[in-house]
Amino acid sequence: MKKPILYPLILVFLFFISIPASHAQERVYLEIGSADVRKIHFAIPWFHNRQSSGEVNKLDKDLADTLAKSLKFHGVIDIIPTSTYNGVQNSDWKGLGADFTVLGVYEATGNSISMEMRLFDVASDQMILGKSYNGKLSQSKEMLFRFCDSIMHDLTGSKGLADTQIAFVSHERDAKRKEVYLTDILGRDLRQVTRHKNLVVSPRFVPTDGKFLTYTSYHTGNQNLYITDLRQNKTTRVLSQRNGMNLAPGWFPDGSKMLITLSYKGNPDLFLMNREGKILEQVTANVGINVSATISPDGNRAVFVSDRSGRPQLYLMDLKTRNTQRITFTGSENAEPSWHPTEDLIVYSSLRNGVYQICTKKPGQGAPSTQLTTDLSHHESPSWSPDGNQIVFSKQDGRENKIYAMMKNGSFQRRLFNFPGSQTYPRWEVNY
């Protein structure tokens, strides 16, 4: 999602490094999708305040800590603890086992801050990336996130995740009201999106611009579908308020239309609807309950959930021919599919031995599934990160549900946030 322009945030390159095209691939050190990738060791010493007399203050540590955590979030980087070298910037990085280090300096005056950060390759003792930022002190986290994403792009060839957002539904224990919230990857900038004081479910980002979010709310007594412009906080508008279900749209990659479950004719079926809420076509007709559509990256196929065979299972549909086939046969129930943003791969929740687990599979009928989680807690509502390297999901954590994430191979599973109450239906920002 495009973020609001930071005023007076200015970004400039400290240095320009010319790299011949024949050597461009040498800059890509990490392959995030590799199952056996070795984690890269970073040292992020405390930032240096140019105006300081030498004493380390809280902001020095906070800036370094935020950058370190945003880098570690990507799952391929380990951070060398500052306690092993007292956080100083002139340490023996090779002796500490660091592959890279970031040295940051800043000046803070009133509500303003100027910051310079430089990424060094320890083996060659060369700077490979340097940037400078100027803006409000309150924007320092955004500056650090942007530099983090620049590092990830420089080392992997793809954008980082630091400057993305995650939407989810949250509610307090025993409370009936559920609202949609939005947060950054570190959970430090929590924003309440809906204020219906009722049951809200199934948030979905609209692709292409990431500025809009759809969700279903029950506050009128009917399951209506709404869309809100995330650039403001005051208004939302109804997309579909047909009698019965208006639920869980699967957006096409270009953001122009969706597959949505409607039940105004009696049976919950999938309908093709445009962005203005106009029905273009009925896609399924009176063959079980049909919900939770997800669309392939090329927009030609959909996977959805149907109980037409007795229990909820995943079905693959060719959207041109309407040819439909069941694709899951392992697990007593299979639900909540999410299509990888670029690959022919589905992540979904599967009921196995009484516990919902997260699985992946190619959408072909004979393709095997891979179970990624094994612990005896329910794992539900999985969806992909914008780069397709991580999966976010809701996990039973005691009496509540919390938002977790893991790499696409199931490694680096961790709880993301420590918000009160239960959090469900996580969805990662789709614009990337």
Residue, then its C-alpha position, 0 to 999 in steps of 0.5 A: m500500500k502506498k503510504p502517505i507522503l512524509y513531510p518534510l521527509i527527503l530521501v537521498f543517496l549518500f553514494f552511488i555505486s556503479i555495478p556492471a550488468s554482468h555482475a548484477q547477480e553477484r549482489v543477490y546474496l540471499e535466496i529467501g525461498s530456499a529451504d536450506v538457506r543459511k541465515i546471514h549474521f548482521a551487527i546493528p550497533w547503537f546509533h550515534n548522535r552527532q550532538s552527543s558528548g559520548e554518552v549513549n541515550k535511549l534513542d540511540k538504542d531504540l533506532a538500532d533496535t527497530l532496524a534490527k527487529s525489522l531485518k530479523f522479521h524477514g526470517v533469513i537474518d540473525i542479529i548479533p546481540t549488542s551485549t556481545y560488543n557493548g553496542v559500539q560502532n568500532s567493534d571487530w565485526k569479523g571476530l564477532g562473525a558478522d557478515f554485514t553491519v549497519l552504522g547509523v548516525y543522526e541529529a535530532t533537533g526539536n521535533s525533527i531528525s536527520m539520519e544517515m545509515r550505511l550498510f557494510d560488507v564485512a568480508s570486503d570492508q566496503m560500503i554497499l548501501g548508504k542513504s540519508y533521511n530527513g523528517k519529523l522525529s515521529q517518522s523515524k520508524e518509517m525511515l528505518f523501515r524504508f532502509c530495511d526494505s532497501i537492504m532486503h532488495d539489495l541482498t535478495g533482489s526483491k522488496g522487503l516487508a518492513d513497510t507493509q501492513i497486516a489487517f486482522v479482526s480483534h475482540e476482547r474475551d467474552a465480548k460480542r463486538k469484533e472490529v478490524y485493525l491494521t498494524d505494521i509488522l512490529g505491532r507498534d502502530l495499531r490502528q482501528v479501522t472499523r467502529h461498528k460495535n458488532l461482529v465484523v469478519s473477513p477483511r480483504f485488501v483490494p489489489t493493485d493500490g492497497k488503499f482499500l479494504t473490504y470486510t463483512s459487518y453484521h451491525t445492520g442485522n444482515q451480513n453486508l459487504y463494505i469497502t473503506d478507503l484506508r487513507q481516511n478514518k471517517t467513512t465507509r460505503v456498502l458494496s453489497q447489502r443483498n439479503g443474507m450472506n455478502l461474504a469473503p470476496g476473492w479479488f482478481p489481481d487487477g482489483s476490478k472484480m471479485l468472486i463473492t458468496l451471496s445467498y439472496k437466492g437461497n443457497p450460498d453461491l459464488f457470484l462474479m461482482n465488479r468493484e461497484g457491487k454490480i453482479l456480473e454473473q452467477v458462477t455456482a448454482n445450488v451445489g452445496i455451500n460455496v465460500s472463500a474463493t481465492i484467485s490465481p495470479d493470472g486471474n484464470r482460475a479460482v480455488f474455493v470451499s464447498d461442502r457438496s461432497g458432504r464436508p468442506q473441501l477445496y475445489l478448483m475452477d477454470l473461470k473460462t470453462r467453469n470446469t470444476q474439480r475437487i483437489t483435497f482428499t487428505g484431512s476431514e475438512n479443508a478450508e480457507p485457501s489463499w493463492h500464492p501471489t506469484e506461484d501455483l501454490i495454495v495455503y489452507s487450513s486442514l482438519r487433521n486428527g481433530v486439529y486444524q493445521i496449515c498445509t500447502k499444495k499445488p492446485g492440481q487434483g493429484a498434487p500432494s499436500t505438505q503439512l507445515t504445522t504439527d503442534l496441537s493448537h488450531h491454526e486457521s485463516p492462513s494468507w501469504s505475505p506480499d513477497g510469497n515467502q511467509i504465511v500469516f495465520s491465526k493460532q489458538d494460544g491458550r483461551e485466545n487466538k493470536i497472530y502468528a507467521m512462519m516461512k513458506n516451508g514452515s520454519f521460523q514460526r513465531r507470534l507476531f503481536n502481543f495485543p490484548g484479546s483474540q485476533t483472527y482473520p489476518r490478511w497481509e497488504v497485497n500491494y507490493 
